[in-house]
């Protein structure tokens, strides 16, 4: 699986995230401060990672900024992205299961190494629900995105 990763700073778990993804066998695409050639601001980096997902260069993305809020907002502006800001494993599992989230947003300020591992376990261990109500909500998000 290929994961696009963006961070606006190389602080907190930013570099540990990339190392952990590679340790788990994922190929990574780096954006923002994790790349030597790109603008590192959260809006640019997070949008680039999100575009990788919708354009097929990555299966999922993980975007990070100091709070995670800006990164999630920027990613969610890309049509087809369902980014979820997750501070714990239960939220990450729920975001994948009930929201079919395809972009994980993390706070560089509050995510410790131990919590990062738990969040990644939950995120990659969960699958999207096939329940009709859950799928209807995801379909409705697409309609909202198209202005309906």
Buried (B, 14 or more C-beta within 10 A) or exposed (E): EBBBBBBBBEEBBBEBBBEBBEEEEBEBBBBBBBBEEBBBBBBBBBBBBBBBBBEEEBBBBBBBBBBBEBBBBBBBEBEBBBBBBBBBBEBBBBBBBBBBBBBBBBBBEBBEEEBBBBBBBBBBEBEBBEEEEBEEBBEEBEEEBEEE
